């Protein structure tokens, strides 16, 4: 039965696959469609795109999935439980509201919306309708990110001293967003995922450059404080001829390096660092101490070979069935938006520190 615009979601019988439609058949839509088709929790019910020929090009190899030219057409004729939005960032808000008002659970690719205000409206509507709103923060579902989260939670790295992330490549200059809004959401979402308290800086500072004269930053650096006087730095770049996807997390016990482009050894853990007794000495005492270094072993934990998107669509289904926020909920997407908006304000003010909006959104539950 097709849902009316004001209907609440009706649960499927236990063991019945949920029905999903993918909205957008551009760059990311085909990846989502493939994983919904392959996932045991889902039935890929439709692909929606204004360009029907592009939608059919995806739908054909997946078993001639029905295609529609608009979300309104889909909602009027097909019963789905959820939609996955893979359209330009500026359209996320309107498409998500239309789906939520029709009683559909919603997955949105990054960034959640074009602004905090629009993202907050999405989160509030999902909460009022008792629907799952999930951000497609794909990197949070990689085996590497899941392992890092576990290592930090177990205290294996000790107290986090710094996070340094590099995401650079010769990439496409996006028409509607700068390099921060295009690339930094990946790193910000991972930091939100792995840190016990999530992504909650008070201020950020951003510096960008536009050497091509595109009217937007193509190269950028973003810095902000972490708990206990630690620091995070994110380097994003569309102009580098070399591709680097690397995050270094320095701890008081060990340092971890995540090289996402090295499938043989994505994670390396170094038992090396500076020795000091932070808890029992003052800053003045530490200054007077001779620095000593610890040089220990390096090891690489084994990681399962699982596609992140497959794990993500499985989590989407689980959060719907269990009536709980997903690991990358709308609230998590909102915390990333808070930092991005503050970064944009910092850029406008020549790199000055910019305050980040409060990230304590409780509408979808707590972490």
C-alpha positions as CSV (number, residue, x, y, z in Angstrom):
1,X,0.0,0.0,0.0
2,X,1.4,3.4,-0.9
3,X,1.8,5.7,2.1
4,X,-0.2,8.9,2.3
5,X,1.8,12.1,3.0
6,X,0.8,12.1,6.6
7,X,1.0,8.4,7.4
8,X,3.3,7.0,10.0
9,X,5.7,4.1,8.9
10,X,4.2,0.6,9.2
11,X,6.7,-2.1,10.2
12,X,7.3,-5.0,7.8
13,X,6.8,-8.5,9.1
14,X,9.8,-10.1,10.7
15,X,12.2,-11.5,8.1
16,X,10.7,-9.5,5.3
17,X,13.2,-7.4,3.4
18,X,12.8,-3.6,3.5
19,X,12.1,-1.8,0.2
20,X,14.4,1.1,-0.8
21,X,14.6,3.6,-3.6
22,X,17.8,5.4,-4.6
23,X,17.3,9.1,-5.5
24,X,19.9,10.3,-7.9
25,X,21.8,8.3,-10.6
26,X,24.9,10.3,-10.9
27,X,28.3,9.6,-9.3
28,X,27.3,8.0,-6.0
29,X,23.8,6.7,-6.8
30,X,25.1,3.6,-8.7
31,X,27.2,2.5,-5.7
32,X,24.2,2.8,-3.3
33,X,21.9,1.0,-5.7
34,X,24.4,-1.9,-6.1
35,X,24.7,-2.3,-2.3
36,X,20.9,-2.1,-1.7
37,X,20.5,-4.8,-4.4
38,X,23.1,-7.0,-2.9
39,X,22.1,-6.5,0.8
40,X,20.1,-9.3,2.4
41,X,18.0,-6.8,4.3
42,X,16.9,-4.9,1.3
43,X,14.9,-5.0,-1.9
44,X,15.9,-2.3,-4.4
45,X,12.5,-1.1,-5.5
46,X,13.2,1.9,-7.6
47,X,15.8,4.4,-9.0
48,X,14.8,8.0,-9.4
49,X,16.5,10.6,-11.6
50,X,15.3,13.4,-13.8
51,X,17.3,11.9,-16.6
52,X,15.5,8.6,-17.2
53,X,18.1,7.3,-19.6
54,X,20.7,7.6,-16.9
55,X,18.4,5.9,-14.4
56,X,17.8,3.0,-16.8
57,X,21.5,2.6,-17.4
58,X,21.8,1.7,-13.7
59,X,18.5,-0.2,-13.4
60,X,19.1,-2.6,-16.3
61,X,22.2,-4.5,-14.9
62,X,20.4,-4.7,-11.5
63,X,17.4,-6.6,-12.9
64,X,15.5,-3.9,-14.7
65,X,14.5,-2.1,-11.5
66,X,11.6,0.4,-12.0
67,X,12.7,3.9,-12.7
68,X,10.9,7.2,-12.1
69,X,11.7,10.8,-13.0
70,X,10.7,12.4,-9.7
71,X,10.2,11.5,-6.0
72,X,6.6,12.6,-6.2
73,X,6.0,10.1,-9.0
74,X,7.7,7.3,-7.0
75,X,5.6,8.1,-3.9
76,X,2.4,8.1,-5.8
77,X,2.9,4.7,-7.3
78,X,5.3,2.5,-5.3
79,X,5.4,1.4,-1.7
80,X,8.9,1.8,-0.2
81,X,10.2,1.9,3.3
82,X,13.2,4.2,2.8
83,X,14.9,6.4,0.3
84,X,18.6,7.0,-0.2
85,X,19.4,10.5,-1.4
86,X,22.4,10.9,-3.8
87,X,21.6,14.3,-5.3
88,X,23.6,17.6,-5.2
89,X,24.0,18.9,-1.6
90,X,21.8,21.9,-2.2
91,X,18.8,19.6,-2.9
92,X,19.3,17.3,0.1
93,X,17.0,19.3,2.4
94,X,13.9,19.5,0.1
95,X,14.2,15.9,-1.1
96,X,14.6,14.6,2.5
97,X,11.6,16.7,3.8
98,X,9.4,15.4,1.0
99,X,10.4,11.8,1.9
100,X,10.1,12.2,5.6
101,X,6.6,13.8,5.3
102,X,5.6,10.8,3.3
103,X,6.6,8.5,6.2
104,X,9.9,7.2,4.7
105,X,13.1,6.6,6.4
106,X,15.9,8.6,4.9
107,X,19.6,8.0,4.1
108,X,21.5,11.1,2.9
109,X,25.0,11.3,1.4
110,X,27.4,13.8,2.8
111,X,27.0,16.6,3.7
112,X,23.6,16.2,5.4
113,X,22.4,19.5,4.1
114,X,23.7,22.8,2.8
115,X,23.5,24.5,6.2
116,X,23.0,23.7,9.9
117,X,19.6,25.4,9.8
118,X,18.3,23.1,7.1
119,X,19.9,20.0,8.7
120,X,18.3,20.8,12.0
121,X,14.9,21.0,10.3
122,X,15.5,17.5,8.9
123,X,16.6,16.1,12.2
124,X,13.6,17.6,14.0
125,X,11.1,16.3,11.4
126,X,12.5,12.8,11.5
127,X,12.3,12.7,15.3
128,X,8.7,14.0,15.3
129,X,7.7,11.3,12.7
130,X,9.6,8.6,14.6
131,X,11.7,7.9,11.4
132,X,15.3,7.1,10.9
133,X,17.4,9.9,9.4
134,X,20.9,8.6,8.7
135,X,24.0,10.3,7.2
136,X,26.0,8.3,4.6
137,X,29.3,8.8,6.4
138,X,30.8,5.9,4.5
139,X,34.3,5.9,6.0
140,X,32.8,5.3,9.4
141,X,31.8,1.8,8.2
142,X,35.2,0.7,7.0
143,X,36.9,-2.0,9.0
144,X,39.7,0.4,9.6
145,X,37.5,3.1,11.2
146,X,35.7,0.5,13.3
147,X,39.0,-0.9,14.6
148,X,40.3,2.5,15.4
149,X,37.2,3.3,17.4
150,X,37.7,0.1,19.3
151,X,41.4,0.7,20.0
152,X,40.7,4.2,21.3
153,X,37.8,3.0,23.5
154,X,40.0,0.3,24.9
155,X,42.7,2.8,25.8
156,X,45.3,1.1,23.5
157,X,46.5,4.5,22.2
158,X,46.3,6.2,25.5
159,X,45.2,9.9,25.8
160,X,44.8,11.4,22.3
161,X,47.4,14.1,21.7
162,X,46.8,15.0,18.0
163,X,45.0,14.0,14.9
164,X,46.5,14.9,11.5
165,X,44.5,14.0,8.4
166,X,45.4,14.4,4.8
167,X,42.9,14.0,1.9
168,X,44.4,15.3,-1.3
169,X,44.1,14.4,-5.0
170,X,43.7,15.8,-8.4
171,X,39.9,16.0,-8.2
172,X,36.9,17.7,-9.8
173,X,36.3,21.3,-8.8
174,X,32.7,21.1,-7.5
175,X,30.2,23.6,-8.9
176,X,28.3,24.2,-5.6
177,X,30.7,23.6,-2.8
178,X,34.4,24.4,-1.9
179,X,37.0,21.9,-1.1
180,X,36.1,22.0,2.6
181,X,32.5,21.0,2.1
182,X,33.5,18.4,-0.5
183,X,36.3,16.5,1.2
184,X,36.5,17.5,4.9
185,X,33.1,15.8,5.8
186,X,34.9,12.4,5.4
187,X,37.6,13.3,8.0
188,X,35.2,15.2,10.3
189,X,32.7,12.3,10.3
190,X,35.5,9.8,11.2
191,X,36.7,12.0,14.0
192,X,33.1,12.2,15.3
193,X,32.9,8.4,15.1
194,X,36.2,7.4,16.7
195,X,36.4,10.0,19.5
196,X,34.4,8.9,22.7
197,X,32.8,12.3,23.0
198,X,32.2,12.8,19.3
199,X,33.0,16.0,17.3
200,X,32.4,18.9,19.6
201,X,35.1,21.6,19.1
202,X,34.3,25.1,20.5
203,X,36.1,26.9,17.7
204,X,37.7,26.2,14.4
205,X,40.2,28.0,12.1
206,X,40.2,27.6,8.4
207,X,42.6,28.8,5.7
208,X,42.0,28.3,2.0
209,X,43.4,29.3,-1.3
210,X,42.0,29.6,-4.8
211,X,45.0,29.6,-7.2
212,X,42.8,28.7,-10.2
213,X,40.4,31.6,-9.7
214,X,37.3,29.5,-9.4
215,X,35.7,31.6,-6.8
216,X,36.0,29.0,-4.1
217,X,38.8,27.4,-2.0
218,X,40.5,24.6,-3.9
219,X,43.2,24.0,-1.2
220,X,42.5,24.2,2.5
221,X,43.7,23.6,6.1
222,X,41.3,23.3,9.0
223,X,42.4,23.2,12.7
224,X,40.5,22.8,15.9
225,X,41.1,21.7,19.5
226,X,40.4,18.3,20.9
227,X,39.8,17.4,24.6
228,X,42.8,17.7,27.0
229,X,44.6,20.3,25.0
230,X,45.0,18.1,22.0
231,X,44.7,19.3,18.4
232,X,43.2,18.2,15.1
233,X,44.4,19.3,11.6
234,X,42.8,18.5,8.3
235,X,44.5,19.1,4.9
236,X,42.2,19.0,1.9
237,X,43.2,19.7,-1.7
238,X,41.7,19.3,-5.2
239,X,44.9,20.2,-7.0
240,X,47.5,17.6,-5.9
241,X,48.8,15.3,-8.7
242,X,49.3,12.6,-6.0
243,X,46.4,11.0,-4.1
244,X,46.8,10.6,-0.3
245,X,44.2,9.3,2.1
246,X,46.0,9.2,5.5
247,X,45.1,9.9,9.1
248,X,47.7,9.9,11.9
249,X,46.3,9.6,15.5
250,X,49.0,10.3,18.1
251,X,48.4,9.0,21.6
252,X,50.3,9.1,24.9
253,X,50.9,5.3,24.6
254,X,51.0,4.6,20.8
255,X,50.5,6.3,17.5
256,X,48.3,4.9,14.8
257,X,48.6,5.6,11.0
258,X,45.6,4.8,8.7
259,X,46.7,4.7,5.1
260,X,43.5,4.0,3.2
261,X,45.3,3.5,-0.1
262,X,47.5,0.6,1.2
263,X,45.2,-2.5,1.2
264,X,48.0,-4.7,2.5
265,X,48.5,-2.6,5.6
266,X,45.8,0.0,6.1
267,X,46.6,0.4,9.8
268,X,50.0,0.6,11.4
269,X,50.5,1.1,15.2
270,X,53.8,2.5,16.5
271,X,54.8,1.9,20.1
272,X,56.9,5.1,19.9
273,X,56.6,8.5,21.5
274,X,57.7,11.0,24.1
275,X,57.9,9.8,27.7
276,X,56.5,12.1,30.4
277,X,54.3,11.9,33.5
278,X,51.6,14.4,32.6
279,X,49.3,13.5,35.4
280,X,51.9,14.0,38.2
281,X,53.9,17.0,37.0
282,X,53.1,20.6,36.2
283,X,53.9,22.3,32.9
284,X,56.8,24.1,34.5
285,X,58.2,20.8,35.8
286,X,57.9,19.1,32.5
287,X,59.6,22.0,30.8
288,X,62.6,21.5,33.1
289,X,62.7,17.7,32.5
290,X,64.9,16.2,29.9
291,X,62.9,14.8,27.0
292,X,63.1,11.0,26.6
293,X,61.7,9.0,23.8
294,X,60.2,5.5,23.6
295,X,61.2,3.4,20.6
296,X,59.2,0.2,20.5
297,X,57.6,-2.2,18.0
298,X,55.4,-1.5,15.0
299,X,52.5,-3.8,14.3
300,X,49.5,-4.0,12.0
301,X,46.1,-5.4,13.1
302,X,44.3,-7.8,10.7
303,X,41.2,-6.3,9.2
304,X,38.3,-8.1,7.6
305,X,37.7,-7.4,3.9
306,X,34.2,-5.9,4.0
307,X,32.8,-3.2,1.8
308,X,31.9,-0.1,3.8
309,X,28.8,0.6,1.9
310,X,27.5,-2.9,2.5
311,X,28.0,-2.4,6.2
312,X,26.3,1.0,6.0
313,X,23.1,-0.3,4.3
314,X,23.0,-3.1,6.9
315,X,23.2,-0.6,9.7
316,X,20.5,1.5,8.1
317,X,18.2,-1.5,8.1
318,X,19.1,-2.4,11.7
319,X,18.4,1.1,13.0
320,X,15.0,1.1,11.3
321,X,14.0,-2.4,12.7
322,X,15.3,-1.6,16.2
323,X,13.9,1.9,16.3
324,X,17.3,3.4,17.3
325,X,19.6,6.1,16.0
326,X,22.2,4.7,13.5
327,X,25.9,5.0,14.2
328,X,25.9,7.9,11.8
329,X,22.6,9.5,12.7
330,X,21.2,12.8,11.6
331,X,22.6,14.2,14.8
332,X,26.1,13.1,13.7
333,X,25.6,14.7,10.3
334,X,24.5,17.9,12.1
335,X,27.7,17.9,14.2
336,X,29.7,17.8,10.9
337,X,27.6,20.7,9.5
338,X,28.3,22.7,12.6
339,X,32.1,22.5,11.9
340,X,31.7,23.2,8.2
341,X,29.7,26.3,8.8
342,X,32.2,27.6,11.3
343,X,35.0,26.8,8.8
344,X,33.2,28.9,6.2
345,X,32.9,31.8,8.6
346,X,36.6,31.5,9.5
347,X,37.5,31.7,5.8
348,X,35.4,34.8,5.4
349,X,37.3,36.4,8.3
350,X,40.8,35.7,7.1
351,X,41.3,32.5,9.1
352,X,40.2,33.8,12.5
353,X,38.9,31.4,15.1
354,X,35.1,30.9,14.6
355,X,32.7,29.5,17.2
356,X,31.0,26.2,16.4
357,X,27.3,25.8,17.1
358,X,26.3,23.6,20.0
359,X,26.3,19.9,18.9
360,X,24.1,18.6,21.7
361,X,21.2,17.4,19.7
362,X,19.1,14.9,21.6
363,X,16.2,14.4,19.3
364,X,17.4,11.1,17.9
365,X,18.8,9.8,21.2
366,X,22.4,10.0,22.5
367,X,25.6,8.4,21.3
